[in-house]
Amino acid sequence: MIGCVDLFCGLGGLTHGLARGGIRVVAGIDLDEQCRFPYEENNDAEFIHKGIQELSGKDLKQLWPKDCRTLLAGCAPCQPFSTYSRKGRQSRDDEKWVLVSDFGRLIRESKPDFVTMENVALRGFMSAPATYWDSTLSDKPMMSPVRLAVASAFRPAPEG
């Protein structure tokens, strides 16, 4: 069994899909309190109203069931990476960039067995230099190395 904590859970779409796939999501964490009702109504998991900058790896470890492999999942806000947001694409100073760094910090501190992070298409989110991802996700010693793999669901609209 895999036990999961979902960061930036919002209304719970990722949680719902993971649960339907057989993963035991124990908590969803989001800064938007208005997400609590739909999240808890549609998912068998606790909603925690917190920003990820307030969390530590120890907090996450306390949420995961003891008898499970651990998964840290999340969909960080996409505005800084989106091809539709010119300001974000031209500036690494956007305050939401720090949320990706905090996701990396929580990976290092909690050392989950698995990590999944979803975001916008390859040309947006992954347009950051490789050195940014290296320093964000894998510059600190971990029990096992995190390998960055990209699966893109982006497909251009058919012509015509």
Stockholm file with secondary structure:
# STOCKHOLM 1.0

chainA/1-160         MIGCVDLFCGLGGLTHGLARGGIRVVAGIDLDEQCRFPYEENNDAEFIHKGIQELSGKDLKQLWPKDCRTLLAGCAPCQPFSTYSRKGRQSRDDEKWVLVSDFGRLIRESKPDFVTMENVALRGFMSAPATYWDSTLSDKPMMSPVRLAVASAFRPAPEG
#=GR chainA/1-160 SS CEEEEEETCTTSHHHHHHHHTTCEEEEEEESCGGGHHHHHHHSSSEEEECCGGGCCHHHHHHHSCTTSEEEEEECCCCTTTCTTCHHHHHCTTCTTHHHHHHHHHHHHHHCCSEEEECCSCHHHHTTSCHHHHHHHHSSSCCSSCCCCCCCCCCCCCCCC
#=GC SS_cons         CEEEEEETCTTSHHHHHHHHTTCEEEEEEESCGGGHHHHHHHSSSEEEECCGGGCCHHHHHHHSCTTSEEEEEECCCCTTTCTTCHHHHHCTTCTTHHHHHHHHHHHHHHCCSEEEECCSCHHHHTTSCHHHHHHHHSSSCCSSCCCCCCCCCCCCCCCC
//
